[in-house]
Amino acid sequence: MVCLNKNHPKTPEYGDYRPIVVTSYVIKLLELSLLEKLQNYNESKMTTKQLGFVKRQETKGNLLKLSYNYHIKFKSSKKNKRYLLYLDLSSAYDRVNRSKLYEILERKKIMDKNEINLLKAIHNNIQIKIGEEITCPMLGLPQGLI
């Protein structure tokens, strides 16, 4: 594996690297059975402000809306200074609480118990091998999966 330095010329720290999961075709086929349910939920039941992971939408759309609304509503107010702050959660996928995710998927009836168990099996059986070392990441969600 060759890691590209996206922060060139700054030397990357250990935490700047994360593996991309390359899974078998069998796992990808199993995931496809879950993908349609997740997409349907995203498109029909989530807030209209949710733009990430929704077909034909981009997360930067909310940034553009916020910026536009800010300038229209507050540009005439010169008395009080106002600032916009955009935050991006670094490595947000690495911090997902899987137990909470499974609980929400079941409570909101996004997936049934069998589908959640399939998702758990996929997440809990990922192994990363570097040389002779094998690790099983138990936190967050792997990139490259649904």
Secondary structure, DSSP 8 states (H G I E B T S, - for coil): -----TTTTS---GGG--------HHHHHHHHHHHHHHHHHHHHTS-TT--TTSTT--THHHHHHHHHHHHHHHTT--SS---------TTGGGG--HHHHHHHHHHTTSS-HHHHHHHHHHHHT--EEETTEEE---SS--TT--
